[in-house]
Amino acid sequence: GYKTQTTTRAFKDQVLNVDVTVANFGPATLMQLPVQLQVDGQTLESQFLDIPSGASRVVHMQLRPSSTGLTKLSASIRTDRLPVDDQRFAVIEVREVYRVLCVENAFSDNRILKAALQPPISTSSALEVTSTSQIELSTLELENYDALVLNDLPGISESEFQRLRDFVD
């Protein structure tokens, strides 16, 4: 048996780490057990593990999505007596950029927040950060953003709360 751990979102042409935990519940050591990572049905990487009886091992794999959209991942081991737990699946959303809206109090200084979200100029960024004041929030289409950061707001009205709730849902 095993499990996979990855994020559900990724950036095009940037490395995505995938961790696969494989456990041996049998009475004997598994030698050279192949673990495969597949992307949209194509095997991308294989590694071989030795796993003692009753132990588990983590396999670290990487991929670099080359296209945007929904991508199907699967990790598998060779079939054993219980084939139902020999494969795990995940779907990730690959995008060129994630749009983040920072909503700030008109009097707050959010330079530190912006600096934390934006990498150095020499690095390509998959985040597009836009700042706005709380007053301007009602004029923006929240559907144009993937994430919202509320920074140092003194409070929000019921209508703002409902818009934010609709955005999250």
Disulfide bonds with the S-S distance in Angstrom:
none
